[in-house]
Amino acid sequence: MERKVRAHFHVVRVNRWWVAALLFALLAGLALPREVAQRPAQSRGPRVAEGVTFLGFDFSGLSEAEARARLEELATAYRVVPVNARRYGSDDGTPYSVPEMNGLELDVDQTWLRLAAAPPNTAVHPAVRVRPASGRLADLPPGAIRQGNSEKQAVVLLINVDWGTDELMRMLPILKRKGARATFFLSGRWAENNPNMTRLIVADGHEVGTHGHNLTHGPRALAAAGRLKDDIQKSVAVIEEITGQKVKYYAPHMSEIDAAIVKTAAELNLQTVLHSLDTVDWNERYATPERILGTFQKARAGDLILLHPKPNTVQVLEQAIDLLHSRGYQVITLSEMLSPDPLLPGQGGGPAGSGTD
């Protein structure tokens, strides 16, 4: 008997939109590894946020490899070679010393980390490595300071004060407005008679040294009479009592200098300081505003420029500071000039910036 076999078929209805989605997913999965393999290696990993700058250069969107390459280029110009302290003779027989300056170089690794972590639209400060100078000022025998390190793109205003209080009140706002910090050498008797002005000088960010106490006699005459040490000590005590800050520098009255004066100051832990440029502004008949400005035009890196609170000086002070800034010189305190820390490239020409990180 013949048996009939009947096949049974189940019809499955398939939604065409599901099929299309599945095929798209499969094709995308096959294509993705290929795309990833074809991407440049530097496109993966962190990138610098938009608007992030370094030394005025825009690093927006750079990968680590791209940013490091640019930092390596900048590092060449950013390097500062260390300079040892030096000692020289002088015509008056008193040796003088020029301070050392440490070197520095850009730390590319740390600077990249700062760039990578910087939020959008910020300026990143450099990370640096210091290279200390081997010859230090502290290792040299006592000598007068007549010049800062010429590798430092800055000058110092040394302002001697024993009179001229009214002019000084006009000078301070100019210095503040121009972002210039000076070193004032005060006589003890002036500080004693003008304690509030003395405090204001310090409050404005300036530095204070001693010019001696009673300037009736010069330091040579005082030394000959055995009174120089007492005179300097008295002035230091007055200034420190008023300001609460330690006095580190002594500028002899009339710029008188010899080995005995330097030795006396050193015994009091004071560094004797003279100048490299003199405006001679105390002599109003000679030092016209034009001549005072002419002295500033001669300024070079590392110069110590001597001033006094006189009307002609006040008249040209702002113009003189603008001239210094236009040449890329900062106007800094004596301690900043004598510090072994170099001024970072790109900071000159205006108010002094921060030191090394």
Steps between C-alpha positions, in 0.01 A plus 500: 500500500642818397547753782466863422745730662391853552752766582397765745650849462477783757512842347693759710425858429820712523488876566720663235599788733656258749699341218627836384610595851680169545686533172602858585637388836700220338647728236588765758670239715711385207594854402588633849828314555615609159426866576677481834803339341515773239490789756836669573648380826519853638125553474442261790557600861465840670492826308556853621177685572386785277650841571797369702818701437863470601741795471250664269474198266163333443505128588126445443410143403858373471568136580777401738743429214420830329524701822830338601650573158414866536629511859833354387531785249421761764741340750799608291412869532392460862836368627709727727868416558628537862747784567745493791550790742802713413737730688671804345744766602421872474681831462450586867653170608178362644401166347146460379296191427239402242248237615449160343196393304365149489410344168172338414344282234145413407368177653310364200342208689354711779396778265310250283315377811402859579374548144302176508333591830436867421134607475386679183616858434786506749868590475738228620815598686823315419642230723876543520811326632760720669870457422690660793808712437815350651656834606290692754515855635490362854826313434692816404680730749302814597480759224268777389216439256514746210318304232240228466542201272475627141338171394191611690278723285425746776624812677474628859406848617702588810327796668692670781280686747603751768271781378244561225197359679254695283664376180506148637123515551471577126746228399325212674175516297700513175700191595183319600316592181788382281550173690858596595652393832798692635750471784498803733803577713369700794697695755405394849412855602262540200327169578472602865332828399280340231388160632173492303675579171755231581220247553330611178816435299505143625123457461534595131734205445829687502814402687674703771871518580705737715682816392648549845338689787626857523636623166676805640827316437602249238590139588875558467491776761281285723737205459799719585320612816407142589127574466405336168385170646280669760349731238404212270370288788278782622346550156437128457329478840269792416401367156445145619290620793274700267469253214533165678732390217867410509740750343753330270671783308704810578554785251774733632424873507662684205592154362816506710666162495813329623597165647427615859145608409429169324645307794291693756179434306589131461550469877137615532389242239433777248596500133654830387331634186600774256362581155596449138305800363466831683234753397671764720147623559589646839667781302195675355704759310680226308244219495227642281209271412661443160832394653332266747312335213828484307647291783212255471564476126847361582357223721602143429391167647618466861545873563445653844369854440539759777215747562380741765154647570548824305249699289681442169515126569128485574431689178660234277461187714202356314660566161826342621324182614313479169836524323641212706193287435515571127848345496372187671639579846311430819540747786562281804635519854865452586426165666333379181800615297750329733295183523652206309157426349484611135211699362294269282500575126199695386453681833700816423363838403248550778432428862715220625347161465521191719817307542565142414250236595 
